Amino acid sequence: MTANDHKLITLIRKGEGIDLEFKTCRNQLNRDVYQTVCAFLNRHGGTVLLGITDAGDIQGIELDAVSQIKKDFVTTINNPQKIHPPAYMAIDELEVEGKQVLRIYVPESSQVH
């Protein structure tokens, strides 16, 4: 287990909170991901982990869906008709316990979205 795996597993075990949200996301993004992103932008920022159940189980994302999910996310957050003003966010691919997980870091915004 790498140091990054250990950090992520520790984060998952901490559970959801004011700055951490889990989304199942097997093969596509649900709309509630964007609601969470807006909430984090309008508060103090946070991290969204895709491929994790609400209970903290590492379910993973289907491998052939990862690149499309990333593309869909970036397209939507940069669309002023969806999120206004558009926001820049990093979305990282991680492998945890042999499963693909996506981590979205949402910064605190100085504007209301």
Residue, then its C-alpha position, 0 to 999 in steps of 0.5 A: m500500500t502506497a502512502n497515497d493509498h493510506k491517506l485516501i483510506t484514512l480520509i474515507r474512514k473519517g466519513e462524510g462531513i462538512d468538507l467531504e462527500f462520497k458519490t457511488c458513480r459506477n459508470q456516469l455522474n449523477r446530478d447531485v455531484y454538481q449540487t455538492v460542488c456548488a455547496f462546497l464552492n459557496r462554503h469552505g471548499g471540500t473533496v468529492l470522492l467518486g466511486i465510494t458509497d455513502a457508507g464509505d465502501i470503495q466500490g470503484i468506477e467502471l474502467d471504461a467509464v472513467s475518461q467519459i466521467k472526467k470529460d463530462f464533469v469538466t464540460t459541465i463545470n465550465n458551462p456558464q449555463k450549468i454553473h455560474p460563474p464557471a469554476y476551475m477544479a482538479i479531478d484526479e484518477l486514483e487506484v485504491e484497493g485495485k479499484q478506480v476512484l476519482r477525487i474532485y478538489v473543490p476550492e472555496s470560491s470568492q463568488v456565489h455559484 
